[in-house]
Structure formats: C-alpha cells, structure tokens
C-alpha cells in the first residue's frame, strides 16, 4: 500500500510538471488555438481594411485642355463620388505618344490601382502598359485603343462601322451625293479615328461613286491646326464641297474658316463635335448636323468598369451600368451605345 501511494504521488508530480512545461514552452493545446484565432482575426482585419480602402483609378486622355476631354473628366469625377473611388484625370498637353508614356510612367510610380488610357498610338504605349501590368496595375483603354495585348478590355463609344458609314451618309445627303470632300482627323495612328475613316471610305466606294475623297489632313486635336488645315484645303481644292471632321475640334474650326472665307453656301461640314461648339454653325446652316455621344457618360462608364475590374468583375453583354444604361460586350470590347445626331431642331436640348 505504501509503495502504491508513492507511485501515485510521483505520477501526479510528473503530470503536473508536464503541464507546467507545456504552458511555458507554448505547446499547450489551448494556447495554440488562441494563437491561431488571433492570427486569423488579424488576417481578416487586413482584408477588411483593403476592401474598405478606396481604389485610385487614373484616367488618361489623349491630351488635356479640349472641351471633349473636359466633359469626360466631369463624368469621371461624378463616378468617383458615386462609387467611392479616387480618380486622377491627367494627360499630356499634346497628342504625342511619348508624352503620354511619361504620364503613365508617373502614374506607375504613384502606385495607382488602375490606369484607363485613351491611346494616341496602338503600339507605342505597349512597353509602358506592360510595365504597369507587371506591377499589378489593371490596364484598360477608352476612347482610343491599343493592340489587345496591352489591356484587359477597350471601352468604345460606338460601333466604328456604324459611325463611319453614318458620317459618310450625312455628308452625301447634304451634298446631293456628289462632289469632292476632305477629312480632317486628329491623328493618322489613333485606332479609333483610323477605324472610322476606313468605314467612311468603304461607304463612299460602295454607295457614292460621284463623290471623291481628295485628302486626309491631321490636326492633332488642336483647334488652330484644324482651322489652318481648312484654309489649306479650300485653297488647294477650289471646288471642294465638303469636310468631315473626325476630331472633336475639327468641325467647329472648319465651320469658322468656311464662314470667314464666305463659302457657307458652297462648303458643308459634318463630323464629330460637341453641341455647344457647333450650335451657332448648325443654326446658320454651315453644317446640317453634328454627331457625337455623351463624353460625360463615357467618362462615367470608364471609371465604373475600372472599379468593377478591380473587384474581379469583367463586363458582360447587356450589362446594366447605373447612369449609363445597357452596354454591349464582345471580344473584350465594350460598346457604350449609339451616337447622337444633333440638328437644328434638337440641339438646344443638350448642354455640353
């Protein structure tokens, strides 16, 4: 009996010692569970912090300081407020791809979450966009596309075939389907304008054999350059009947040059521009109508889709975007909607 009591006592000390040692060494089961729960909670809190932190989305236009991109900026900033994100709207002062590259380099250094660029050139921006994506910055394009390898998707305003054919039809209707015409574009390399011009040419060849495209000149989205280009075209082609402006500043600059030259009855202008810029010339009959979409809506849509992408959501066909409407989506290209035609009868309904 005495021996059994000693053995029981020794066993009790052994168990007690092991328990004390386990606590001191951190190997107690209860302690391990406590540490794991604490770690999981800290991870969960970090995740909540990241999810609640506003994204910073950079919107890069082809250039700053023209009314079209000013309107797009308004829409982008409205989306920033509605969607609780930070928006940086910044770009070069001219349409030089190298200057646009420098802007994007700066945004990469600022560690933005996403960059949406209206590309001045479909290929020259690819190296800097590749660099951005390698640093986990989401990249999309809007208004002007790059080669598809440079971005996740492209936010386009309208279908390029629909728009190009429409512009040619507009001019043909105003000229009685005959006569010489010219095109003033922003750039010979920007993907959107080159697509539109391609379809203008196709529509003319297929349906208007009595019309002749004389020349395509560039303005670099500069009003004064477009004005000078119009003066050149009227001098070079005295029998010129019409001009299609596929730069937002070209139609208003061309209309002013035509008016000052006293040729309002012989040279007509159609193209893409803001209603506020063209109101006077449409009412005077220098241009029968002008075509565009809402640049504010385009800016809003671009920010909304960039935020969705950061949340892991790609666009889908017929997706409803608040304050924009239903979009089309095919082959990683978003189509915002159909163009608006501004005429003497409806132009006062619009203010942008």
C-alpha positions in Angstrom: 0.0 0.0 0.0 2.8 2.4 0.9 4.5 1.6 -2.5 1.3 2.3 -4.4 0.9 5.6 -2.7 4.5 6.7 -3.6 3.9 5.7 -7.3 0.7 7.7 -7.4 2.4 10.7 -5.9 5.3 10.5 -8.4 2.8 10.1 -11.3 0.9 13.2 -10.1 4.1 15.3 -10.0 5.1 14.0 -13.5 1.7 15.1 -15.0 1.8 18.4 -13.2 5.3 19.1 -14.4 4.5 18.2 -18.0 1.5 20.6 -17.9 3.6 23.4 -16.5 6.3 22.8 -19.0 3.8 22.8 -21.8 2.5 26.2 -20.8 6.0 27.7 -20.6 7.1 26.2 -23.9 3.9 27.3 -25.7 2.9 23.7 -26.7 -0.3 23.6 -24.7 -3.3 22.9 -26.9 -5.4 25.8 -25.5 -2.5 28.2 -26.2 -2.1 27.0 -29.8 -5.8 27.5 -30.5 -5.6 31.0 -29.1 -2.6 32.0 -31.3 -4.3 30.7 -34.4 -7.5 32.6 -33.7 -5.6 35.7 -33.2 -3.7 35.3 -36.5 -6.9 34.6 -38.4 -8.5 37.7 -37.0 -5.6 39.8 -37.9 -5.7 38.5 -41.5 -9.4 39.1 -41.7 -8.9 42.6 -40.4 -6.3 43.3 -43.1 -8.7 42.0 -45.7 -11.4 44.3 -44.4 -9.0 47.2 -44.5 -8.1 46.6 -48.1 -11.7 46.1 -49.1 -12.8 49.4 -47.4 -9.9 51.4 -48.9 -10.9 53.4 -51.9 -9.2 52.5 -55.2 -7.2 55.0 -57.1 -8.1 55.0 -60.8 -6.1 57.1 -63.3 -7.9 58.2 -66.4 -5.5 59.4 -69.2 -7.0 61.3 -72.2 -5.1 61.8 -75.4 -4.4 65.4 -74.3 -5.7 67.9 -71.8 -7.4 71.2 -72.4 -10.0 70.5 -75.0 -13.7 70.6 -74.3 -14.4 66.9 -75.2 -12.0 65.6 -72.6 -13.1 68.3 -70.1 -16.6 66.8 -70.4 -15.2 63.3 -70.0 -13.5 64.4 -66.8 -16.8 65.7 -65.4 -18.3 62.3 -65.9 -15.3 60.5 -64.4 -15.3 62.7 -61.3 -19.1 62.1 -60.9 -18.5 58.4 -60.9 -15.7 58.8 -58.4 -18.1 60.4 -56.0 -20.9 57.9 -56.6 -18.6 54.8 -56.4 -16.3 55.9 -53.6 -13.1 55.7 -55.5 -10.3 58.2 -56.1 -9.9 59.4 -59.7 -6.8 61.1 -61.2 -7.6 62.7 -64.6 -4.3 63.6 -66.2 -2.7 63.6 -69.6 -0.2 65.3 -71.8 -0.7 68.8 -73.3 -0.4 67.5 -76.9 -1.1 64.2 -78.7 2.5 63.0 -78.6 2.7 59.3 -77.6 6.0 59.9 -75.8 4.4 62.5 -73.6 1.6 60.1 -72.9 4.1 57.4 -72.0 5.7 59.8 -69.5 2.4 60.5 -67.8 1.8 56.7 -67.4 5.3 56.3 -66.0 4.5 58.9 -63.3 1.2 57.1 -62.5 3.1 53.8 -62.1 5.4 55.5 -59.7 2.4 56.8 -57.7 1.2 53.2 -57.4 -2.3 53.7 -58.7 -4.6 50.7 -58.8 -5.8 51.0 -62.4 -5.0 53.0 -65.5 -7.5 53.7 -68.3 -5.8 55.3 -71.3 -7.2 56.9 -74.5 -4.2 55.8 -76.5 -2.6 58.1 -79.0 -1.0 55.2 -80.7 -1.9 51.5 -80.7 1.6 50.2 -80.4 3.9 52.9 -78.9 2.4 52.7 -75.5 2.7 48.9 -75.2 6.0 48.8 -73.3 4.9 51.2 -70.5 1.5 49.4 -70.2 3.3 46.1 -69.9 5.4 47.6 -67.1 2.2 48.8 -65.4 0.6 45.3 -65.6 3.8 43.7 -64.2 3.3 45.8 -61.1 -0.3 44.6 -60.7 -1.9 47.7 -62.0 -5.0 47.0 -64.0 -5.0 48.5 -67.5 -7.9 49.2 -69.8 -8.3 51.6 -72.8 -11.1 54.0 -73.5 -11.9 56.3 -76.5 -8.7 55.2 -78.3 -7.5 51.6 -78.2 -4.1 49.8 -78.2 -3.2 46.4 -79.5 -5.3 44.0 -77.4 -2.2 42.6 -75.8 -1.8 45.9 -73.9 -5.1 45.9 -71.9 -7.8 43.9 -70.4 -10.6 45.4 -72.5 -11.4 48.6 -74.5 -14.3 50.9 -73.7 -15.5 52.1 -77.1 -18.1 54.8 -77.6 -19.9 53.4 -80.6 -19.5 50.7 -83.2 -16.9 52.0 -85.7 -18.6 50.6 -88.8 -21.9 52.2 -87.8 -20.2 55.6 -87.1 -18.0 55.7 -90.2 -20.9 54.8 -92.6 -23.2 57.3 -90.8 -20.7 60.2 -91.2 -20.4 59.4 -94.9 -24.1 59.3 -95.3 -24.5 62.6 -93.6 -22.1 64.4 -95.9 -23.5 62.7 -99.0 -27.1 63.8 -98.1 -26.0 67.4 -97.6 -24.1 67.4 -101.0 -26.7 65.6 -103.1 -24.4 62.6 -103.3 -21.8 64.3 -105.5 -18.7 66.5 -105.2 -15.2 66.5 -103.7 -14.6 66.2 -99.9 -11.8 66.1 -97.4 -11.3 64.6 -93.9 -9.7 66.4 -91.0 -8.6 63.9 -88.4 -6.8 64.1 -85.1 -4.1 61.5 -85.9 -3.2 59.0 -88.6 -2.3 56.4 -86.0 -5.0 56.6 -83.3 -7.1 53.4 -83.6 -10.5 54.9 -83.3 -10.1 57.6 -86.0 -8.4 55.2 -88.4 -11.3 52.7 -88.0 -13.8 55.5 -88.6 -12.0 56.7 -91.7 -11.8 53.1 -93.0 -15.6 52.8 -92.9 -16.1 56.3 -94.4 -14.0 55.2 -97.4 -15.9 51.9 -97.7 -19.3 53.6 -97.6 -18.2 56.1 -100.2 -16.9 53.4 -102.5 -20.0 51.3 -102.2 -22.7 53.9 -102.4 -21.4 57.3 -103.6 -19.4 56.9 -106.8 -19.9 60.5 -107.8 -18.1 61.7 -104.6 -14.3 61.9 -104.4 -12.1 62.0 -101.3 -9.3 64.5 -102.0 -7.1 64.4 -98.9 -6.9 63.5 -95.3 -5.1 66.0 -93.1 -4.3 65.9 -89.3 -5.0 68.5 -86.6 -3.5 66.7 -83.5 -6.8 67.7 -81.8 -5.8 71.3 -82.0 -8.3 73.9 -82.9 -5.9 76.3 -84.6 -4.3 73.5 -86.6 -7.8 72.4 -87.8 -8.6 76.0 -88.8 -5.4 76.3 -90.8 -6.0 72.8 -92.3 -9.4 74.0 -93.6 -7.9 77.1 -95.1 -5.3 74.9 -96.9 -8.0 72.5 -98.2 -10.1 75.3 -99.6 -7.1 76.9 -101.4 -5.7 73.5 -102.6 -9.1 72.3 -103.9 -11.2 75.4 -105.0 -14.1 73.1 -106.0 -14.2 71.4 -102.6 -17.7 70.7 -101.5 -17.5 69.2 -98.0 -15.4 68.3 -95.0 -15.8 65.5 -92.5 -14.2 66.3 -89.1 -13.3 63.2 -87.1 -11.7 65.2 -84.3 -13.8 66.9 -81.7 -12.3 70.3 -82.6 -12.2 70.0 -86.4 -15.9 70.7 -87.3 -16.1 74.0 -85.3 -12.7 75.1 -86.6 -13.6 74.2 -90.2 -17.0 75.9 -89.9 -15.4 79.1 -88.7 -12.8 79.1 -91.5 -15.6 78.4 -94.1 -17.6 81.3 -92.7 -14.7 83.7 -92.8 -13.9 82.7 -96.4 -17.5 83.4 -97.4 -18.1 79.9 -98.6 -21.0 78.9 -96.3 -23.2 78.1 -99.3 -20.6 76.0 -101.2 -18.7 74.0 -98.5 -20.5 72.0 -95.9 -19.2 70.4 -92.7 -20.2 67.3 -90.8 -18.4 65.1 -88.3 -17.9 64.7 -84.6 -18.1 67.5 -82.1 -19.9 68.8 -79.0 -23.2 70.5 -79.5 -22.1 73.6 -77.6 -19.3 74.1 -80.0 -21.5 73.7 -83.1 -24.8 75.3 -82.1 -24.1 78.6 -83.9 -22.9 76.9 -87.1 -25.8 74.4 -87.2 -28.4 77.2 -86.8 -26.6 79.2 -89.6 -26.7 76.2 -91.9 -22.9 75.8 -92.3 -23.3 72.2 -91.1 -26.6 70.3 -91.4 -26.0 68.3 -88.2 -23.2 67.0 -86.0 -22.7 63.6 -84.4 -21.3 62.6 -81.0 -22.1 60.6 -77.9 -22.1 61.9 -74.3 -18.4 62.3 -73.3 -19.6 62.7 -69.7 -21.3 59.3 -69.9 -18.1 57.8 -71.4 -16.0 59.1 -68.5 -18.5 57.7 -66.0 -18.6 54.3 -67.7 -14.8 54.0 -67.8 -14.5 54.6 -64.1 -17.4 52.2 -63.3 -15.9 49.4 -65.4 -12.4 50.0 -64.0 -13.7 49.7 -60.4 -15.6 46.5 -61.4 -12.4 45.1 -62.8 -10.5 45.8 -59.6 -13.3 44.0 -57.8 -12.7 41.0 -60.1 -15.6 41.6 -62.4 -15.3 41.7 -66.2 -18.0 43.4 -68.3 -20.7 41.3 -69.9 -23.0 41.8 -72.8 -26.2 43.8 -72.0 -24.8 44.6 -68.6 -26.8 47.5 -66.9 -24.5 50.2 -65.7 -26.2 52.8 -63.4 -26.3 56.3 -65.0 -25.2 54.8 -68.3 -27.5 52.1 -69.5 -27.1 48.7 -71.1 -23.7 48.1 -72.7 -22.6 45.7 -75.4 -19.6 43.5 -74.9 -17.8 41.2 -77.4 -14.2 40.2 -77.9 -13.1 42.3 -75.0 -14.6 45.5 -76.4 -17.3 47.4 -74.7 -19.7 49.4 -76.9 -21.4 52.2 -74.8 -24.3 52.8 -77.2 -25.4 54.5 -80.4 -24.3 58.0 -81.5 -26.5 61.1 -81.0 -27.2 63.3 -84.1 -27.6 67.0 -83.2 -29.7 69.0 -85.5 -31.2 72.5 -85.6 -34.4 71.0 -84.2 -32.9 69.2 -81.1 -29.5 70.8 -80.4 -30.9 73.2 -77.7 -31.9 70.2 -75.7 -28.2 69.4 -75.0 -25.7 71.4 -72.9 -22.1 70.0 -73.2 
